[in-house]
Amino acid sequence: MKMEQYIRAIAGIVILITLTLGYLHHPYWHFFTAFVGLNLLQSAFTKWCLMEDILKKLGVV
């Protein structure tokens, strides 16, 4: 998989998990969902993504 595919997959998984936790446990989990969305948005404009740096340091790609 390419780096972009890893990032999209991780973002999608985190969003689905936090939406579920927000529904089942506490609505404050939706703030984490918003955080992921804001990071995706800022990376579209700045071309910098924290998850990409983390994956590189872990040696994924």
Biopython code that builds the backbone (N, CA, C, O; Angstrom):
import numpy as np
from Bio.PDB.StructureBuilder import StructureBuilder

atoms = [
    (1, "MET", "N", (0.835, -1.184, 0.000)),
    (1, "MET", "CA", (0.000, 0.000, 0.000)),
    (1, "MET", "C", (0.877, 1.244, 0.000)),
    (1, "MET", "O", (1.996, 1.241, 0.513)),
    (2, "LYS", "N", (0.351, 2.282, -0.576)),
    (2, "LYS", "CA", (1.046, 3.561, -0.580)),
    (2, "LYS", "C", (0.735, 4.314, 0.709)),
    (2, "LYS", "O", (-0.235, 4.006, 1.402)),
    (3, "MET", "N", (1.572, 5.306, 1.021)),
    (3, "MET", "CA", (1.409, 6.087, 2.236)),
    (3, "MET", "C", (0.015, 6.716, 2.320)),
    (3, "MET", "O", (-0.612, 6.690, 3.379)),
    (4, "GLU", "N", (-0.464, 7.271, 1.226)),
    (4, "GLU", "CA", (-1.773, 7.922, 1.206)),
    (4, "GLU", "C", (-2.885, 6.930, 1.560)),
    (4, "GLU", "O", (-3.843, 7.281, 2.249)),
    (5, "GLN", "N", (-2.751, 5.711, 1.090)),
    (5, "GLN", "CA", (-3.756, 4.691, 1.387)),
    (5, "GLN", "C", (-3.746, 4.316, 2.868)),
    (5, "GLN", "O", (-4.803, 4.118, 3.468)),
    (6, "TYR", "N", (-2.549, 4.218, 3.460)),
    (6, "TYR", "CA", (-2.451, 3.943, 4.893)),
    (6, "TYR", "C", (-3.119, 5.050, 5.696)),
    (6, "TYR", "O", (-3.878, 4.780, 6.626)),
    (7, "ILE", "N", (-2.835, 6.296, 5.332)),
    (7, "ILE", "CA", (-3.387, 7.431, 6.074)),
    (7, "ILE", "C", (-4.901, 7.467, 5.956)),
    (7, "ILE", "O", (-5.587, 7.692, 6.953)),
    (8, "ARG", "N", (-5.430, 7.253, 4.777)),
    (8, "ARG", "CA", (-6.886, 7.236, 4.596)),
    (8, "ARG", "C", (-7.527, 6.100, 5.387)),
    (8, "ARG", "O", (-8.583, 6.281, 5.994)),
    (9, "ALA", "N", (-6.895, 4.939, 5.379)),
    (9, "ALA", "CA", (-7.440, 3.793, 6.119)),
    (9, "ALA", "C", (-7.441, 4.062, 7.621)),
    (9, "ALA", "O", (-8.428, 3.789, 8.303)),
    (10, "ILE", "N", (-6.347, 4.591, 8.130)),
    (10, "ILE", "CA", (-6.259, 4.893, 9.561)),
    (10, "ILE", "C", (-7.272, 5.958, 9.938)),
    (10, "ILE", "O", (-7.955, 5.827, 10.953)),
    (11, "ALA", "N", (-7.382, 7.013, 9.137)),
    (11, "ALA", "CA", (-8.345, 8.081, 9.420)),
    (11, "ALA", "C", (-9.766, 7.530, 9.420)),
    (11, "ALA", "O", (-10.555, 7.867, 10.303)),
    (12, "GLY", "N", (-10.100, 6.704, 8.463)),
    (12, "GLY", "CA", (-11.430, 6.122, 8.398)),
    (12, "GLY", "C", (-11.739, 5.241, 9.596)),
    (12, "GLY", "O", (-12.841, 5.294, 10.143)),
    (13, "ILE", "N", (-10.770, 4.431, 10.004)),
    (13, "ILE", "CA", (-10.955, 3.561, 11.161)),
    (13, "ILE", "C", (-11.142, 4.389, 12.433)),
    (13, "ILE", "O", (-12.031, 4.109, 13.237)),
    (14, "VAL", "N", (-10.298, 5.412, 12.609)),
    (14, "VAL", "CA", (-10.396, 6.250, 13.812)),
    (14, "VAL", "C", (-11.738, 6.980, 13.842)),
    (14, "VAL", "O", (-12.367, 7.073, 14.896)),
    (15, "ILE", "N", (-12.173, 7.490, 12.712)),
    (15, "ILE", "CA", (-13.455, 8.193, 12.665)),
    (15, "ILE", "C", (-14.606, 7.249, 13.018)),
    (15, "ILE", "O", (-15.484, 7.613, 13.800)),
    (16, "LEU", "N", (-14.608, 6.057, 12.459)),
    (16, "LEU", "CA", (-15.679, 5.105, 12.769)),
    (16, "LEU", "C", (-15.666, 4.681, 14.236)),
    (16, "LEU", "O", (-16.722, 4.554, 14.855)),
    (17, "ILE", "N", (-14.481, 4.462, 14.790)),
    (17, "ILE", "CA", (-14.377, 4.067, 16.197)),
    (17, "ILE", "C", (-14.859, 5.188, 17.111)),
    (17, "ILE", "O", (-15.623, 4.941, 18.044)),
    (18, "THR", "N", (-14.417, 6.421, 16.850)),
    (18, "THR", "CA", (-14.802, 7.517, 17.740)),
    (18, "THR", "C", (-16.278, 7.877, 17.601)),
    (18, "THR", "O", (-16.902, 8.290, 18.579)),
    (19, "LEU", "N", (-16.842, 7.730, 16.420)),
    (19, "LEU", "CA", (-18.281, 7.937, 16.285)),
    (19, "LEU", "C", (-19.062, 6.895, 17.081)),
    (19, "LEU", "O", (-20.062, 7.213, 17.725)),
    (20, "THR", "N", (-18.601, 5.661, 17.030)),
    (20, "THR", "CA", (-19.250, 4.599, 17.791)),
    (20, "THR", "C", (-19.121, 4.848, 19.294)),
    (20, "THR", "O", (-20.094, 4.711, 20.035)),
    (21, "LEU", "N", (-17.920, 5.215, 19.739)),
    (21, "LEU", "CA", (-17.721, 5.503, 21.159)),
    (21, "LEU", "C", (-18.555, 6.700, 21.602)),
    (21, "LEU", "O", (-19.080, 6.716, 22.716)),
    (22, "GLY", "N", (-18.677, 7.699, 20.734)),
    (22, "GLY", "CA", (-19.506, 8.850, 21.056)),
    (22, "GLY", "C", (-20.972, 8.493, 21.184)),
    (22, "GLY", "O", (-21.690, 9.068, 22.002)),
    (23, "TYR", "N", (-21.406, 7.563, 20.392)),
    (23, "TYR", "CA", (-22.806, 7.119, 20.447)),
    (23, "TYR", "C", (-23.064, 6.226, 21.662)),
    (23, "TYR", "O", (-24.091, 6.356, 22.329)),
    (24, "LEU", "N", (-22.127, 5.323, 21.941)),
    (24, "LEU", "CA", (-22.341, 4.339, 22.995)),
    (24, "LEU", "C", (-21.935, 4.821, 24.393)),
    (24, "LEU", "O", (-22.551, 4.420, 25.381)),
    (25, "HIS", "N", (-20.912, 5.672, 24.492)),
    (25, "HIS", "CA", (-20.372, 6.026, 25.804)),
    (25, "HIS", "C", (-20.581, 7.489, 26.169)),
    (25, "HIS", "O", (-21.308, 7.807, 27.110)),
    (26, "HIS", "N", (-19.934, 8.378, 25.413)),
    (26, "HIS", "CA", (-20.023, 9.795, 25.764)),
    (26, "HIS", "C", (-19.803, 10.640, 24.513)),
    (26, "HIS", "O", (-18.908, 10.351, 23.718)),
    (27, "PRO", "N", (-20.618, 11.685, 24.335)),
    (27, "PRO", "CA", (-20.507, 12.521, 23.134)),
    (27, "PRO", "C", (-19.177, 13.266, 22.993)),
    (27, "PRO", "O", (-18.857, 13.748, 21.906)),
    (28, "TYR", "N", (-18.406, 13.366, 24.068)),
    (28, "TYR", "CA", (-17.108, 14.045, 23.956)),
    (28, "TYR", "C", (-16.157, 13.338, 23.009)),
    (28, "TYR", "O", (-15.194, 13.943, 22.538)),
    (29, "TRP", "N", (-16.409, 12.070, 22.720)),
    (29, "TRP", "CA", (-15.589, 11.359, 21.736)),
    (29, "TRP", "C", (-15.681, 12.010, 20.361)),
    (29, "TRP", "O", (-14.771, 11.864, 19.545)),
    (30, "HIS", "N", (-16.762, 12.719, 20.099)),
    (30, "HIS", "CA", (-16.918, 13.367, 18.796)),
    (30, "HIS", "C", (-15.909, 14.489, 18.597)),
    (30, "HIS", "O", (-15.636, 14.878, 17.461)),
    (31, "PHE", "N", (-15.349, 15.018, 19.687)),
    (31, "PHE", "CA", (-14.280, 16.012, 19.552)),
    (31, "PHE", "C", (-13.044, 15.385, 18.910)),
    (31, "PHE", "O", (-12.350, 16.036, 18.129)),
    (32, "PHE", "N", (-12.769, 14.128, 19.236)),
    (32, "PHE", "CA", (-11.640, 13.440, 18.604)),
    (32, "PHE", "C", (-11.905, 13.222, 17.117)),
    (32, "PHE", "O", (-10.994, 13.319, 16.295)),
    (33, "THR", "N", (-13.152, 12.929, 16.782)),
    (33, "THR", "CA", (-13.534, 12.802, 15.372)),
    (33, "THR", "C", (-13.280, 14.117, 14.642)),
    (33, "THR", "O", (-12.747, 14.126, 13.533)),
    (34, "ALA", "N", (-13.666, 15.225, 15.271)),
    (34, "ALA", "CA", (-13.438, 16.545, 14.673)),
    (34, "ALA", "C", (-11.943, 16.825, 14.530)),
    (34, "ALA", "O", (-11.521, 17.428, 13.543)),
    (35, "PHE", "N", (-11.142, 16.396, 15.502)),
    (35, "PHE", "CA", (-9.694, 16.572, 15.440)),
    (35, "PHE", "C", (-9.103, 15.856, 14.222)),
    (35, "PHE", "O", (-8.252, 16.407, 13.524)),
    (36, "VAL", "N", (-9.556, 14.643, 13.976)),
    (36, "VAL", "CA", (-9.071, 13.888, 12.810)),
    (36, "VAL", "C", (-9.475, 14.608, 11.521)),
    (36, "VAL", "O", (-8.673, 14.737, 10.597)),
    (37, "GLY", "N", (-10.715, 15.069, 11.469)),
    (37, "GLY", "CA", (-11.177, 15.793, 10.283)),
    (37, "GLY", "C", (-10.401, 17.073, 10.043)),
    (37, "GLY", "O", (-10.061, 17.387, 8.902)),
    (38, "LEU", "N", (-10.115, 17.821, 11.114)),
    (38, "LEU", "CA", (-9.328, 19.050, 10.967)),
    (38, "LEU", "C", (-7.907, 18.761, 10.505)),
    (38, "LEU", "O", (-7.347, 19.520, 9.714)),
    (39, "ASN", "N", (-7.319, 17.674, 10.991)),
    (39, "ASN", "CA", (-5.984, 17.306, 10.531)),
    (39, "ASN", "C", (-5.989, 16.929, 9.052)),
    (39, "ASN", "O", (-5.056, 17.266, 8.323)),
    (40, "LEU", "N", (-7.024, 16.239, 8.613)),
    (40, "LEU", "CA", (-7.132, 15.905, 7.189)),
    (40, "LEU", "C", (-7.259, 17.169, 6.349)),
    (40, "LEU", "O", (-6.655, 17.286, 5.282)),
    (41, "LEU", "N", (-8.049, 18.108, 6.844)),
    (41, "LEU", "CA", (-8.246, 19.368, 6.125)),
    (41, "LEU", "C", (-6.957, 20.183, 6.064)),
    (41, "LEU", "O", (-6.591, 20.677, 4.998)),
    (42, "GLN", "N", (-6.269, 20.329, 7.189)),
    (42, "GLN", "CA", (-5.041, 21.127, 7.177)),
    (42, "GLN", "C", (-3.973, 20.475, 6.313)),
    (42, "GLN", "O", (-3.188, 21.177, 5.676)),
    (43, "SER", "N", (-3.926, 19.133, 6.279)),
    (43, "SER", "CA", (-2.911, 18.471, 5.462)),
    (43, "SER", "C", (-3.163, 18.667, 3.969)),
    (43, "SER", "O", (-2.233, 18.595, 3.165)),
    (44, "ALA", "N", (-4.404, 18.910, 3.603)),
    (44, "ALA", "CA", (-4.709, 19.170, 2.193)),
    (44, "ALA", "C", (-4.099, 20.491, 1.740)),
    (44, "ALA", "O", (-3.743, 20.645, 0.572)),
    (45, "PHE", "N", (-3.978, 21.447, 2.667)),
    (45, "PHE", "CA", (-3.444, 22.762, 2.310)),
    (45, "PHE", "C", (-1.959, 22.896, 2.589)),
    (45, "PHE", "O", (-1.255, 23.578, 1.844)),
    (46, "THR", "N", (-1.464, 22.259, 3.648)),
    (46, "THR", "CA", (-0.068, 22.439, 4.039)),
    (46, "THR", "C", (0.857, 21.357, 3.500)),
    (46, "THR", "O", (2.078, 21.516, 3.526)),
    (47, "LYS", "N", (0.286, 20.255, 3.010)),
    (47, "LYS", "CA", (1.056, 19.103, 2.521)),
    (47, "LYS", "C", (1.870, 18.455, 3.638)),
    (47, "LYS", "O", (2.868, 17.788, 3.363)),
    (48, "TRP", "N", (1.455, 18.643, 4.914)),
    (48, "TRP", "CA", (2.114, 18.023, 6.055)),
    (48, "TRP", "C", (1.090, 17.238, 6.857)),
    (48, "TRP", "O", (0.000, 17.733, 7.140)),
    (49, "CYS", "N", (1.444, 16.013, 7.221)),
    (49, "CYS", "CA", (0.533, 15.157, 7.969)),
    (49, "CYS", "C", (1.311, 14.468, 9.084)),
    (49, "CYS", "O", (2.312, 13.796, 8.833)),
    (50, "LEU", "N", (0.848, 14.638, 10.299)),
    (50, "LEU", "CA", (1.505, 14.029, 11.451)),
    (50, "LEU", "C", (1.524, 12.515, 11.340)),
    (50, "LEU", "O", (2.531, 11.888, 11.666)),
    (51, "MET", "N", (0.434, 11.917, 10.889)),
    (51, "MET", "CA", (0.378, 10.462, 10.771)),
    (51, "MET", "C", (1.419, 9.953, 9.781)),
    (51, "MET", "O", (1.979, 8.873, 9.972)),
    (52, "GLU", "N", (1.680, 10.712, 8.740)),
    (52, "GLU", "CA", (2.713, 10.312, 7.781)),
    (52, "GLU", "C", (4.073, 10.256, 8.461)),
    (52, "GLU", "O", (4.838, 9.317, 8.237)),
    (53, "ASP", "N", (4.384, 11.248, 9.289)),
    (53, "ASP", "CA", (5.647, 11.244, 10.022)),
    (53, "ASP", "C", (5.730, 10.064, 10.984)),
    (53, "ASP", "O", (6.779, 9.434, 11.116)),
    (54, "ILE", "N", (4.619, 9.768, 11.654)),
    (54, "ILE", "CA", (4.591, 8.645, 12.589)),
    (54, "ILE", "C", (4.805, 7.325, 11.859)),
    (54, "ILE", "O", (5.574, 6.480, 12.318)),
    (55, "LEU", "N", (4.133, 7.144, 10.730)),
    (55, "LEU", "CA", (4.286, 5.908, 9.962)),
    (55, "LEU", "C", (5.715, 5.747, 9.433)),
    (55, "LEU", "O", (6.248, 4.638, 9.407)),
    (56, "LYS", "N", (6.332, 6.857, 9.011)),
    (56, "LYS", "CA", (7.716, 6.796, 8.531)),
    (56, "LYS", "C", (8.666, 6.379, 9.654)),
    (56, "LYS", "O", (9.568, 5.569, 9.439)),
    (57, "LYS", "N", (8.460, 6.935, 10.860)),
    (57, "LYS", "CA", (9.317, 6.586, 11.994)),
    (57, "LYS", "C", (9.126, 5.138, 12.424)),
    (57, "LYS", "O", (10.059, 4.508, 12.921)),
    (58, "LEU", "N", (7.924, 4.611, 12.234)),
    (58, "LEU", "CA", (7.660, 3.214, 12.555)),
    (58, "LEU", "C", (8.175, 2.267, 11.465)),
    (58, "LEU", "O", (8.209, 1.052, 11.658)),
    (59, "GLY", "N", (8.576, 2.834, 10.316)),
    (59, "GLY", "CA", (9.123, 2.027, 9.244)),
    (59, "GLY", "C", (8.070, 1.312, 8.411)),
    (59, "GLY", "O", (8.359, 0.303, 7.769)),
    (60, "VAL", "N", (6.847, 1.837, 8.422)),
    (60, "VAL", "CA", (5.765, 1.203, 7.671)),
    (60, "VAL", "C", (6.007, 1.321, 6.171)),
    (60, "VAL", "O", (5.791, 0.369, 5.422)),
    (61, "VAL", "N", (6.446, 2.468, 5.749)),
    (61, "VAL", "CA", (6.693, 2.672, 4.312)),
    (61, "VAL", "C", (8.095, 3.185, 4.108)),
    (61, "VAL", "O", (8.506, 3.423, 2.972)),
]
sb = StructureBuilder()
sb.init_structure("model")
sb.init_model(0)
sb.init_chain("A")
sb.init_seg("    ")
for serial, (resi, resn, name, xyz) in enumerate(atoms, 1):
    if name == "N":
        sb.init_residue(resn, " ", resi, " ")
    sb.init_atom(name, np.array(xyz, "f"), 0.0, 1.0, " ", f" {name:<3s}", serial, name[0])
structure = sb.get_structure()
